[in-house]
Amino acid sequence: MFDGRRKFEICVAPSRKRSGMEIMMISEKFNITGMTCAACSAHVEKAVKGVAGVQSVSVNLLMNNMIAEYDNPASSQSICEAVAAAGYGAAPAGSEAQEKKVNDLEDHETPKLRRRLIASLCLLLPLMYVSMGHLMWGWYVPEAFARNPWAIALYQLLLTGLVMVINQKFFISGFTSLWHRAPNMDTLVALGSSAAFVYSTAVMFRMGRYMGVEQTTLVWHCLHDMYFESAAMILTLITVGKMLESYSKGKTTNAVKGLMDLAPKTAHVMRDGVEVTVAADEVVLGDIFVVKPGESIPVDGEVVEGESAVDESALTGESLPVDKAVGDRISAATLNQNGALLCRATRVGQDTTLQQIIDMVENAVATKAPIAQIADRVSGVFVPVVITLAVITGIIWLIAGASIGRALSFAISVLVISCPCSLGLATPVAIMVGNGVGAKQGILFKNATALERAGKVNFVVLDKTGTVTEGRPQVTDICPVGESSQEELLRVAASLEQKSEHPLARAICERAKEEGIVLGEVTDFQALPGWGVEGVIKQLPAVGGKSTLLKKQGLLTEDLLKQGEKMASEGKTPLYFARGGILLGMIAVADVIKPDSVKAVEELKHMGIQAIMLTGDNRRTAQAIGRQVGLSAIVSDVLPGDKESVIRKLSAYGQTAMVGDGINDAPALTRADVGIAIGAGADVALDAADIVLMKSRLRDVSAAIRLSRQVLRNIHENLFWAFFYNCIGIPLAAGILVPVMGLSLNPMFAAAAMSLSSFCVVTNALRLNLFAVGDSRRDKEHNKVPMPEFIDGFTGIDQRVLSNKKEEDQMVKVLDIEGMMCAHCQAHVKEALEGLEGVTQVNVSLEDKQASVTMTKEVSDETLTEAVTKAGYKVLDCKTA
């Protein structure tokens, strides 16, 4: 990621070799000065691409910066020199404090343009009063002045000259770029106003020939043939447009500025046992710091003492505060509400979650969406074409018999009505605003390509554990029998399980803790691998576990067994408990679905997107979860590598998004057209993804797609307006309607149209701030494609998709395992074996207590046994199939 510092990113894998030497690729960010329109950014990009060693360039007109990827012989100095040779300024983005970064995003240009505009208007109004009001409509001026045409002409010359001096930036930029053979929008303005001024000055001196004859018709005709007011009006109106554009562009960076403002300025750090207040950027890794009630947390950390509720809405958009206790993670810029916390700093400076979010938003704007390529190509040749058209227009009108003044008027109109800025701003302003809207809702797009592609997705592949489900087992059903109560059943079960490390045991104990149940003391505790647990509670023997354990002791009833089998078919694990020879009941444990999973799948379907669940879990569990959330396309029993293969195969049928949260999802996230990571997941998954969902809500997947579609629609509107405006405006300015309707466009009105074109584009992009990301009422199907044949609902995936290896190149070993008693045990064994090098597939049978391991190379029995033993189970036998 790029931040405000001069930061280099060196690829881990060198992109290429030269003469046997590995070449390191460097990505560097540069600040660019002097750019005023899309033509400027196109010229800068062209100049940098011409530097030997530069591989790619992305110039951002909105943020006035550039990202270049290069290797030897290119250097930051050679790149800056190339930009300077093109007529612009460049410097590496230097190391800077947060305050300076915020200051750089502040709108400094609008106040300058406002002052220029006020000064221009103060001179333009009296100029227009005389040139239009007096000469055309007879408005009052002093008689001595009114009877002296030379004084009137000189008056217009002086006021127009002053307006040109005030707006000299147009001329400096315009003619400098023309000198470097890279004309831009300022060139058009400078040429148009200069042509009007020079022509009017020539007419004024020609008028001197008739001054000997007082009040001759020729003298007054010369006055009416001057265009001084047009030259001044063009500059003033363009300044109006520039100011409105600058103000609107300043609004597009509000999201980033708002995020930066969240960062606390100070922190209370413990130094030598004493609390010391220091600047937040002085906190170092491992520092112990204090967060008092009502204060913002200065850096990312881990709670080491205290409990409190923390408002994380600034980062995730989640309105409800989150309870924090010892061991929980906290993030910078979140608000501590009620209790004092003592924390250890785990991420500081540029590594905090807040700074990473800011970097993501900035980098998304720094990159270019593919849709912007058309506008970029047009912008590169736009200004030279317009200048050529203006010259041709003037020549045609002269040939047609028009006067020099009239022909010049049409040529000037063509120059000043043309606007390359609207083309160049159409995409980046929409991307900037869209990213800001997403950031406020906890949806972070890492680059502009991801923002564009998300709206075109045909398939969304959902990982099960931690994405569709909570990712940890929970008690779902408590079913007492006979005279026992739910409280008694839960007390006995939790008392027995409190000494077990099994995930199901922890789920039961957590439920008892939530309900405030006091656990009893257990003696003679014994774990029965593969069966359950037993012990003595209040001098009575107690037992709990699988149905076979209680059936063996003759305690299980037929009705409760059927009820347990029904829950097992729903993907739950039933556990039975008895004490003193009396059956107490059954507790079902499962990895429950997230509260919004069902709604999320419904929204994806309404948007015309095919949703598929991809999981390494067994078919039975996957089917149960699929039925609960409304998914019919399910792929189960797949390895992490197989997930990547499925995504690759699916991508051939349409744009594919992968949603996951674990390390094993990283290959699939990278392979997908759009990788979407759940914010609470592993760091590797977050790094591999293109979009990060900070709230960890599955409904944000559809929200991200919805936002992307709206941004794309906005970009299309902007591009249509930009192309339509220029395609219609230029012919009108050239006088195409004069022979037909007698209508012509005065240069002043042409300038007004130009000044409003960019403003309209930016204002349209700002409408995205009003878009309700979570509102699904207007969702429509978009490019829906049929489900591929290789995905067959509830039957898993055709094994031919998962591997192209021939069976004779593989070997299979079968392990007899003791200690597995539920789906979670099955998953642990599978995960342990899948992590071994050479293992391509693992099938674990809970019923047969066996694991079938497929390998592409020999893996020793000892290695397989050690992996299973570390997972907490016992291997009884290992044989080659």
N, C-alpha and C positions, 0 to 999 in steps of 0.2 A: 504494500500500500504506500501511497504517497502522503506525506504530511507537509507541514509548512517548512520543515527543515530542508537543507540540501541533502537529500537522502538518495543513496544509490541502491538499486536492486540488482543483484547479480544472480543470474540463473544458476540453479544447482546443477542442471545438466547443460553443458555448453551446447549452443545451437549448431555449431559447425566447427570444422577444423581447417587450419590453413598451414600447409607444409608440416603436417604432423603435430602442430601445436594447437592446444585447446584455446579457443577464443571466448573470453567472457563477455557476455552481453550486459550492458549497463542501461538502466532506465533513469532518466533525470528530468526534473521539472524546471522549467525556465519561466521567468516573468517577462512578458513582452510589452513594450510601450509603442505608441504611435499608431495602433490599429484603430480604424474608425468604421470599417464595414467588412462584409463577407469577402470582398475582393482583396482586402488587406490580408486577411487570414489565409486566403488561397495563395497569395504571393509569398508569405512567410513560409508556408508549408512547402511550396515549390523550391524555395531557396535552400531550406534545410535538407530536403531530400537530395539535393545536388551535391551535398558534402559526402566525400568518400567515407564509407564505413557506417553511415546512418542507415538503419534498417526500416524504421517506421517513425512517423511523426503525426501527432494529433494536436492541432491548434484550437484553442477555445477562445472565441471572440467574446463570449459573455464574461469569463473570468480573467481575460487578458493574460493567459498563460499557455504553455506548450509543454507536452511530454514527448521526449525523443528517446528512442532506443538505438544504441549505437555500440560499436566496438572499434578496435584500432583500424585505420589510423585516425578516426574521428576523435575529437575531444570537445569538452564544453567550450573551450576558447574558440576552436574552429567553427563551432555551431553559432556562437555569438557573433563572430566576424561575418558569417554568411548572412545572418539576419540584418546586421548593420549595413552590409553591401546592398541589401534590398531596400534600404531606406527606413528601417525600423530599429528599435533598441531591444536588446536581450541581455538577461543576466540570470545566472543560476539562482533558484529560490534559496536564499540564504537562511541560516539558522536564525530563528526569531522566537520571541516570547509569545505567549498566548495573547497578551494585550495587543501586540503588533499585528497578529493574525486577524483579530477582531477589527482593528483599525483599518486593515487593508480591505475588509469587506464592507466597511462603511461607505455610504454614497457621498464621495467628495466631488463628483463631477456635476451633479445637479445644481448645487449652490453656485458654482462658477458659471454654468450656462444661464442660470437665472439672472445673475448680474449682467452678463453680456446681453441678455434679452431686454432687460430694463433699459440699459444704455441705448440699445438699438432702437427701441420703441420711442424713446425720448427724442431721437433724431428723425425717425421715420414719420411720426405723426405730423410735425410741421412740414416735412418734405411732401407728404401726400396732400396736405391741405392746399399747398400751392400748385403742385403738378396736376392733381386731379380736381380738387375742389374749386380752385380759382380758374384754371385754364379751361376746364370742361363745363363746370356748373356755375361759374361766375361768382364764387364766394368772395367776400370782401378781403382786400389787402390795401395798404396805403396807396394813394393815387400815384405818388412819385414812383413807387415800386412797380405798380401795375402798368405804368406807361413805359417802363424800361425793360424790354425783353432780354437784353444782355444781362441785366441784374438778376432776372428770374433764372436764366440759364446758369449763371455763376453760383447762385444760391443753391440750386439743385446739385451742381457739381461738388460743392463743398460738403453739403450734408451727406451725399452719397459716399464721398471719399472717407468721411469720418466713420460711417457705418462699416465700410470695408476695412478700415484700420481696426475697429473694435472686433470684427470677425476675421482677423488676419489668419487665424488658425486654419481656416478652410483653404486659403491660398498657399500657406506654407506646406501643409500636408499634401494638398492636391498637386501642386507643381513639383514638389520634391518626388512624389511617387511617379509623376509623369517623366521626370528626368531619369529615374531608375527603370523606366519602361515597365512600370507596374501601376498603371492608373487605377484609382479607386473612386469611391463615391464623392469624396472631396474634390477630386479632379473635375467631375461633372459640374459641381456647384461652382467651382472656381472659374472654369471655362465659360459657363453660362453667364455668370454675373460680370466677369471681365469683358466678355464680348459685348454685353449691353452697355457697360461703362465706356469702353473704347469707342464704340460706334457713336454713342451719344456725345462724347467729347469731340469727335470728328465733325459731327453735325453742328456743334456749338461753334467751332472755328469756321466752318463753312458759312454759318450765319453772319459772321463778321463782314462778309463781302456785301451784305445787303444793309448794313447799319447806316449807310449814308442816306438812304431814303427812309424817312421816318414812317413808322407804322405800316410798312409795306406788307402785303399779304404773304410774301415769301418768308419774311422774318418770322411771322407767327406760325407759318406752316413748319418751319424748322423746329420751333419750340414743341409743336405737337408730334414731331418725328423723333423726339428724344426718348430714351428708355432708362433715364437715371433712376426713376422710382421703381422700375422693374428690378434693376440690379440690387437696390437696397431692400426691396420687399422680398426678393428671393433669399437673400442672406438672413433676414429676420425670420421668415417663415421656416426656413430649414433649422434655424436655432430653436424655434418653438418645438418642432418635431424632435430635435435632438434632446431637448430638455425633458419632454414627455417620455421619450424612449429611455433616457437615463434614469428617470424616476421609477418607471415601471421595471426596468432591469434591476434596480436596487431592491425592489420588493421581492424579486425572485430569490435572493440570497437570504431572506429573512429566516428560513428554516435553519441554515447553517449558523447564522449569527445567534439565533435563539439557543441552539445547542451549546455554542461557545459560552454564552452568558450563564449557562447552568453551572459551569465549573467553579467551585468555591475558591476563593483567593487565599485562604489561610487554613492551617490545620493545627490541632493541639497534640503535640508529640511528647512522649515520655523520654526524657534524656537524663540518664543517671538518677532515675527515680523521681525526677521533678517534671511537672507538666510545663512545656514550653510552647509558645505560639510561634509558628514559622510559616513562611509562604508555602502554599500547597505544592509548588514545583520543587521544593527542597526536601520533601519526604522521600526517603530512600527505601529500597526493598528490605523488608524485615522490620522496619520501624513499628513500634507499638504506639498507636494513637487513640485519642479519646474523642468520642462523638457524643455531645450532650443533646438532650431533648430539644427539638426545633432546629437543629443545625443540619446542614448538608454534609454528606460524607465526602471527604476530599479526594480519596484515592480508592481503588479496588482493594478489598481486604477480606479477612476471615475473622469472625467474632471469636474472641478468646475469653470474654467475660461479659455477663449481662444478657438481658433479654429486652426486646423492643419490637414495635411495629414500624416498618420502613415503607414509605411511599415511593414506589418505583415508577410512577406514572410518567415522569419526565423521560425515562428511557424506553419503557415498554408500552406506554399508553394505557396500562391497566389501572383502573381507578381505585380498586380496593388495596389497602396496605397489606404487606406481607410480613408475617411474624418471623423474627430472627432470633436465634439462640446460639449457644456455643457451637462452633463448627460450621455455621452457615456462612455462605459467601455474601458479601455486600459490594455494591458498585458505586463508583464516584458519581456525584451529582444527584443521588437519591436522598430523600429527606427522612431523617430519624424523627419519629413523632413523639414517643413518650418516655422511653427508658434510656439510661446512659449505657453506652457500649464501649468496651475496650477491645480494640481490633489490631490485627497484624497486617501490615501492608504487603500485598501479594503482586500488585501491578501498579506501577507509578508512571508519571509523565506521559509519553506517547503511547504507552501500552495499556492504558485504562480502557474499560469498555466504552466510556463516553468518547474518548479520542478516536477509538476505532470506528465508532458510528460516524463521527465527523469526517474521518478519512474516507469512509465508504461513500458518503453523500458527495464529497468533493470529487472523488475519483470517478464517480458515475457521471458527473458533469464534464470532467476532463476528457473522458473517452467519447467517441463518436458512434452514434447508432448507424447501422447500415442504411437506414432510410434517408440519412443526410447526404449520402454520396451524390445523388442527382443534383441537389442544390449546390454542392461544392463544385461540381464540374461546370455548372452554368455560371456560378459566381466568378470562376477563374477567367472567363472570356467575356463576361457581361459588359464591363466598362469599355474595352476597345470596340466592341460591336456597336454600343450606343453612340460613341463618338463618331464612328463611321456612318451610322444612320443619320446623325445630326448633320454631318457635312453633305451627305447625299440629299437630305431633305432640303437644305438651303439651295443647293445647285438646281434641283428640280423646280423649285419655285421661281428661281431666277430665269430658268429656261422658259417657264410658263408665262413670263412677263411680269412677275411681281416686282415691286421695288426692293431695293437692298434692305431697307428697314423691315419690310414685311417678311421677306425671306429669312432675315436674321431672327425675327420674332419666332418663326416656326422652328428654326434650328435650336434656339435657346430653350424653347418649350420641350423639345425632345430630350435635351441634355438634363434639364432639371426635374422632369417628371419621372425619369428612370431611377429605380431604387434597388440596388443589390443587397441593401441591409435586410430588407424583409425576407429575402431568400436565405441569407445566412443565419438569421435569428429564428427562423421558423421551427427548427428542431431543438437547438440547445436550450431555449427558454422553456419549452414544454418539458424537456427532460429535467431541467433544474427544478421547476415547480413540482412536477410529478414526484421527484425524489424527496422533496421537502414534505409533501403530503404523506408519502409512505413512511418517512422517518417519524412523523408525529404519531402515526398509528403503529409503530413498532415493526414496520416492514422495510427492510434495508436492501436496496439494489446495489450490487457492487460495481456495476458498469452499465453503460447505456444500452449495450447489446442485450443484456439480460432483461432490461426494462422493455425493450421492443419484442423480444422473443416470447416473453411470458404471455403476451396477449394473443399469440398465434399457436399456443399449445393445443394439441389434439388428444394426448394421453397424459394422465397424471398417475404415476406409479407411487403407491404409498407403502412405506415400510410399516410393519405391524407394531413391534414393540417400541414404545416410547413415542410413536407418532400417532397411530390410530388408538393405541391403548396407553395407559399411564406409565407402563414400563416397570411396575413393581406389583407383586401380588397383594391383594386385599381380601378381607372377609366379605363375601357377598350374601351368604345365607346362614342363619343360625336356626336349626330345626330341632328343638327339644322333643322328647317323647315321654309318654307316661306322665308321672307327677313332677318331673324335673322342669325347671324354668330356664329361660334363656340366660339369665344371670348365672345360675348355678352351672349350666353347661359351659359357658364361657370361662368361668372361674377355674373349673377343673381342667379344661383344655389348656388355658394359658399357664396355669401352674405347672402342668406337665411339660409344656413346650418351652418354658422360660430358660431351660438349660440346654436347649438344642440350638444349633447354628443354622438350621435349615431355613430357606426363605419362607416356606409356609408357616413355620413355627414363629418367625418374626412377625408375620402378618397377623396371626392370632394374638400375640402379645401386644402389638400396637393397638388392636381393637379393644382389648381389655383395658389398656391404659387410657384410651379415649373415653371410655365409659366409666372411668374411675373405680374399677373393680380391684379390690385388694387381693393379691395372690396368696395362696396357701403355701406352706413349706412342704417340699417334696423330699422324701428320703428314699434310699435304694433306687435312685434313678438309673435307668438303663436304656440306651438307644438300641433299637432292633433294626439294623440296616436292611432297607427294602421292605420293612413291615410297619414300623412306627416307634413308639416309645412306651415305657411303663415305669411305674414308681409307686410310692406309698404316700397317700395324703390323709392325714388325721387317722392313722392306723388302719386305713382301708386301702386295698390294692386298687390302683387306677391304671387304665390302659387306653391308648389312642393311636389311631393310624388307619391303614388301609382296611377295606372290607374283609380281606382274607384273614387278617389278624383276629378280628372280633368273631368272624365266622368260625374260625378254628376253636375259639373258646366257647362257642355255642351261645353268643350273646346277641347276634344280629338278627333282626326280624326281616321277613320277606318284604314288607311294605317299605321299610326304611331303605332296604337295598335297592328296590325299584326307583325310589325317589332319588337315591344317589346316582344310579345309572342315568337317569334323566338329566341330572345336572352335569354329569360327565359328558353327555352328548352336546351340552351347551358350552363346552370348553372349560368347565370348572373342575376342580379337584376336590372330591368329597372325602372328609376325614371323620371317623366315627370314634366316639368316646364312651367309656363305661367306668364306674367306680363301685367297688364292693359287690361286684357281680351283677350290677344293675345297669342296663343300657340307658345312657343319658340323652343321646341324640347324635346329630351330625352337624358339622360345620363345613361349608363349602368355601373354597378359596380360589381366586382367579385373578388374572391380570385384566382389570376392568377397562372398558373403553373410556376415552375422554368424554366429558359432557357434551362437547360440540362436534364429535365425530360424525354422528348421524346427520346433523344439519349440514356439515361440510360436504359430505358425499352427495346429499340432495342438491346442494347448490352447484356442485361440479356437473351433475347430470343436467340440470336446467340450463347450464351454459353450453351444453352440447359436447362436453368433455368426457371421454371414456376413462373411468377410474379403475385402477387395478391394484390389488394388494399383493405385495411381494414379501415373503417371509421365509426364514429358515426353520420355522416351527413345523410340527407335524401336521398332516392333512386334517386330522380331526379338530384340533384347536383352531386352525386357520379357518375351517368351514364355519365353526361356531361364531367366531368373531365376525366373519363376513356376513352371516345372517343378521347379526345384531345391527350392523351399520348399513345394511342394504347393498352390499357388494356381491356381484355374481361372478366377477372375474378375479380368480384367486390363484396365485402361484405359490406353492408351498415346498418345503424340503429343499431349499436351494442354499448353496454355499455363497460366501461373499463374492467370489469370482464369478459364480453363476449369475448373481444379480447384475453384474456388469455385462454379461453376455446377453441376458434378457433385454436390458436397456438398448444394447447395440442392435439386436434383432428388431426391437419395437420401433427404433428410430427410422427404420426403412419404410415404415408405414405412415409416419407423420411426426410432427414436432412432439417431443417427449420431455416431460418434467419428472424428476425423481425427488421425492420428499423423504428425508431420513434424518436420524439424529446420532447414529453410532459410528464408531470407527470402521465397522464392517460395511457401512454404507458409502464410505468415501470413494471407492472406485466407481460405483454406480452414479454417484453425484457428479463426478468428473466426466463420465461418459455421456450423461444426458445432455440434451440441448439446453435445458435449464435445470440446474441443481438447486434445490430448496432445502435449507437446513433449519431444524428446530433450534431455537436459541438456547434451550437448556441442555442441548446435546454436547457431544465431545468436540474439543477444539479442532481435531482433524476434520470432522464433518463440516464445521463452520468454515474452515479454510478452503475446503474443496467445493463449496457451494457458490452459486451466483447470487442467491437471495437468502437473507437470514430473517427468520421470523422471531423477533425478540420476545413476544408474548407466549411462544410455544403453543399457540392455538392452531388447530387444524383448519379452522374456518378462515384463517388469514391466507391460506393457499388460494382460495377463491377470491379473497379480497385483493391479493397481489395481481392475479390475472385480470380482475375487474379494473383495477387501477391502470394496468398496462394497456388494456383495450381503450380506456378513456384517453390516455396520453397519446396513443397512436391516432385516435380519432381527431384529437386536437392538432397533432402535427399535420395530418392530412388537410385539415381546415386551413392551417397557416400556410402550407405550401400551395394550396389551391388559391388562396387570396393573393399570395405573392406572385405566382405565375399569371393569374387572371389580371391582376392590377397592371403588371408590366405589358402583357399581351394586348390589353385594351387601351391602356393609357398612352403608350408610345405612338400607335397609329393615330389616335385622336390628336395628340400634340403635333404630329406631323401634318395635320390638316386634311386627313382623309375624308372628312365630312363636308369640307368647304364646297366642293363641286356639287354635292348632292343636296345638302341642307343649308349651306351657307354658314355653318357653325365652325368656329375656330377657338382654340384654347389660348388665352393670354398667358404669358410666362409666369405671371404672379399666381394665377390659379393652378398652374402646373406645379409650382413650388409648394403651394399649400397641400396639394394632393400627395406629393412626395413626403412632406413632413409628417403626414398622418398615416402613411402606409406602415412604417415600422411600429408606430405607436399602436396601431390596430392589432398587429401580430402579437406584440408583447402583452397587450391587454387581454386578448383572447386566451393566451396561455395562463394568465393569472386567474382566469375563471376556474381552473383546476382546483384552486383552493376551496371552492365551494362544493367540490365533488364528495359525496358520501361514500367512502370506500366500502363500508359494511352493508350498504343497502342493496339487497338482492332482488328487489321488486322489478327492476327494469332489465334483468338478465335475459339474454337471448342466445339461442343456439348459434354457434359461429364455426363454420367449416367442419361440421361433424363428420367423422370418418367411421366406418364400421370396425368392429373389434376384429383384430387379426385371427386367422384360423388356428394359429399355433397355440393360442391361449384358449383353453377349454375350461369353462367354469367348474370349480370344485374337483377337477381331476389333476391339478398340478400342471406342469409344463412338459411338453414333449422333450425327452432327454436328449434328443438329437440337437436341440438348440443349445443345451448347456455345454456340450463338449464335442469337439471334432476329432478326438483321439480315438484310435482303434482299440477294441477290447483286448486284442492280443498284446498291446503295449502296456496294459495295466495289470496290477495284482491286487488281490483282495484278501484281507485278514479279518477273522471273526473273533471278537473278544467276549467272553462270558463275564458279566459284571454283577457284583453284589452291592446292594445299597440304594438302588434306584427305586423310588416309590411314587413319583408323580411326573407330570409334564415338565416341571422345572428341573428336576434331576436329569431328565432326558436331555433338556436343552443344555445343561452344564456340561454333561459328558460330550455332547456333540460339539460344543464350542471348544472344549479342551483339545479334542482330537483334530478339529479343523485347523487349529493354529500350528500344527506340525508341518514342516517343509516336506513336500512330496505328496501330501494328502490332497486328493481332489474331490472326494465325496465321502460323507459319513451318514449312515442310516442307523438310527438307534431304535430298537424295539423295546418298549417298556414291558410288554407282555412276556417276551422271550428272555428278557434281561440280557440282551446281546447288542453288540455294536459291530456293524459291518463297515470296514474301512477300505476305501478304494485308493490305490497309490499309483503314481507314475514311476516311482523309484523305491527301492528297498528302504523300509523304515523298520528298525529292529523292534523285537518284542519288548525289550527293556524300555525303549523310548515310549512306546505306546502305553505300557503299564505305568510308567512314571507320570505321564500326562493325566491319566485317569485317577491315579492315587492323589496327585496334587489337587484335583477337583473335589476330593473327599469321598471317593468310592474305591472298591476293591476289585481287582481283576483276578478271577478264579482260573481262567484258562485263555490262551491265545494261540490260535491255529490258522494256517493258511487254507483259504477256501479252494 
